[in-house]
Amino acid sequence: MDQDAAAAEQLIDLPDPFEGKYPIRVRGVRNVFGDHVIHEGLDLDVRRGEILGVVGGSGTGKSVLMRTIIGLQIPESGEVEVLGSSITDARDDEDIDIRSRWGVLFQGGALFSTLTVAENVEVPLREFFPEISDELRHEIARYKVLLSGLPAEATSKYPSELSGGMKKRAGLARALALDPELLFLDEPTAGLDPIGAAAFDQLILKLQQTLDLTVFLITHDLDTLYEICDRVAVIADKKVIAVGTIPELLALDHPWIQEYFNGPRGRAAQNAQERHDTARHEATLATNSDVGRSSPDPEGA
Ligand SMILES: Nc1ncnc2c1ncn2[C@@H]1O[C@H](COP(=O)(O)OP(=O)(O)OP(=O)(O)O)[C@@H](O)[C@H]1O
């Protein structure tokens, strides 16, 4: 090999500088438990500022993938890069630095049962910012609880005193404690009634827009996918077999994708979404025509 070719190969081998477009990049991940292969050659890019829904049949490895991305599961091979830093190669201090830039809502909330809601929210603040005063830490926790849609009284309640929906909101408040750039949500609407689930969807959407979050959202909830996800990643056959908008996925002829989105529940969610879109459109038209009626006539007629 001549010198130029060797130099070119070296350049190609250099890692891409992090330009912020893909805060999460997963390449060739293989996860195995015993002789059970969960992921084989799994790739995924998550775009900055999107809500990415992650779907797949039960046991296909959605939670294992999330745990791999946040460094709780070490893959047998492959690479995971978050915010430009390798998770798979991270030294301890780097790892801690990156951990403070994401928030996680685990299935079931994973709240400490012996701590109040506010104390739960304070846990990451104590860990990453031990220098801040008690007063400021209490104030931040209270603010995050309110931001998550809980009443102020909830701060002093214990998890056992909360409904399922309130527990999710408390878990969300804790996930938001450090003003994260990335939010990981594992089945956030599971176990909520349809009204509670829809409200939680809207809360996630509002927070994502207000706080400029990138959201990795594992769900089985078709309404959530239609209502708030920008794109959806489908896990099947041990890898991400497709990523795209729902119309893009519907154009694929993979049997699981077709059954999922075009089965009875998928069609019901699609119809519900169409009805919502029509209602929103009509409401916008009605508001605009009201505004038109009450506005002064620009021509002075
Ligand atoms: N620590 C572990 N040890 C052994 N097996 C595990 C471990 N964690 C997960 N698994 C197995 O890996 C597979 C994928 O699990 P995972 O929880 O990621 O599935 P999932 O797609 O999130 O499923 P669900 O939709 O039902 O929550 C399952 O068969 C599970 O039993």
Ligand as a Chemical Component Dictionary entry (heavy atoms), coordinates in Angstrom:
data_LIG
# 
_chem_comp.id                   LIG 
_chem_comp.type                 NON-POLYMER 
_chem_comp.pdbx_formal_charge   0 
_chem_comp.three_letter_code    LIG 
# 
loop_
_chem_comp_atom.comp_id 
_chem_comp_atom.atom_id 
_chem_comp_atom.alt_atom_id 
_chem_comp_atom.type_symbol 
_chem_comp_atom.charge 
_chem_comp_atom.model_Cartn_x 
_chem_comp_atom.model_Cartn_y 
_chem_comp_atom.model_Cartn_z 
_chem_comp_atom.pdbx_ordinal 
LIG N1  N1  N 0 -30.321 -9.713  32.894 1  
LIG C1  C1  C 0 -30.839 -10.626 32.083 2  
LIG N2  N2  N 0 -30.457 -11.919 32.160 3  
LIG C2  C2  C 0 -30.955 -12.853 31.335 4  
LIG N3  N3  N 0 -31.876 -12.603 30.379 5  
LIG C3  C3  C 0 -32.297 -11.333 30.256 6  
LIG C4  C4  C 0 -31.796 -10.269 31.096 7  
LIG N4  N4  N 0 -32.401 -9.126  30.730 8  
LIG C5  C5  C 0 -33.221 -9.433  29.723 9  
LIG N5  N5  N 0 -33.175 -10.742 29.427 10 
LIG C6  C6  C 0 -33.915 -11.423 28.373 11 
LIG O1  O1  O 0 -33.716 -10.696 27.168 12 
LIG C7  C7  C 0 -34.900 -10.721 26.367 13 
LIG C8  C8  C 0 -35.281 -9.302  26.003 14 
LIG O2  O2  O 0 -35.742 -8.636  27.174 15 
LIG P1  P1  P 0 -36.306 -7.158  27.148 16 
LIG O3  O3  O 0 -36.755 -6.855  28.520 17 
LIG O4  O4  O 0 -35.321 -6.256  26.520 18 
LIG O5  O5  O 0 -37.531 -7.321  26.155 19 
LIG P2  P2  P 0 -38.566 -6.219  25.689 20 
LIG O6  O6  O 0 -38.526 -6.173  24.194 21 
LIG O7  O7  O 0 -38.327 -4.945  26.399 22 
LIG O8  O8  O 0 -39.901 -6.926  26.156 23 
LIG P3  P3  P 0 -41.301 -6.337  26.707 24 
LIG O9  O9  O 0 -41.944 -5.649  25.553 25 
LIG O10 O10 O 0 -42.059 -7.566  27.095 26 
LIG O11 O11 O 0 -41.004 -5.423  27.867 27 
LIG C9  C9  C 0 -35.957 -11.458 27.185 28 
LIG O12 O12 O 0 -36.010 -12.800 26.733 29 
LIG C10 C10 C 0 -35.417 -11.395 28.597 30 
LIG O13 O13 O 0 -35.814 -12.521 29.342 31 
# 
loop_
_chem_comp_bond.comp_id 
_chem_comp_bond.atom_id_1 
_chem_comp_bond.atom_id_2 
_chem_comp_bond.value_order 
_chem_comp_bond.pdbx_ordinal 
LIG N1  C1  SING 1  
LIG C1  N2  SING 2  
LIG C1  C4  DOUB 3  
LIG N2  C2  DOUB 4  
LIG C2  N3  SING 5  
LIG N3  C3  DOUB 6  
LIG C3  C4  SING 7  
LIG C3  N5  SING 8  
LIG C4  N4  SING 9  
LIG N4  C5  DOUB 10 
LIG C5  N5  SING 11 
LIG N5  C6  SING 12 
LIG C6  O1  SING 13 
LIG C6  C10 SING 14 
LIG O1  C7  SING 15 
LIG C7  C8  SING 16 
LIG C7  C9  SING 17 
LIG C8  O2  SING 18 
LIG O2  P1  SING 19 
LIG P1  O3  DOUB 20 
LIG P1  O4  SING 21 
LIG P1  O5  SING 22 
LIG O5  P2  SING 23 
LIG P2  O6  DOUB 24 
LIG P2  O7  SING 25 
LIG P2  O8  SING 26 
LIG O8  P3  SING 27 
LIG P3  O9  DOUB 28 
LIG P3  O10 SING 29 
LIG P3  O11 SING 30 
LIG C9  O12 SING 31 
LIG C9  C10 SING 32 
LIG C10 O13 SING 33 
# 
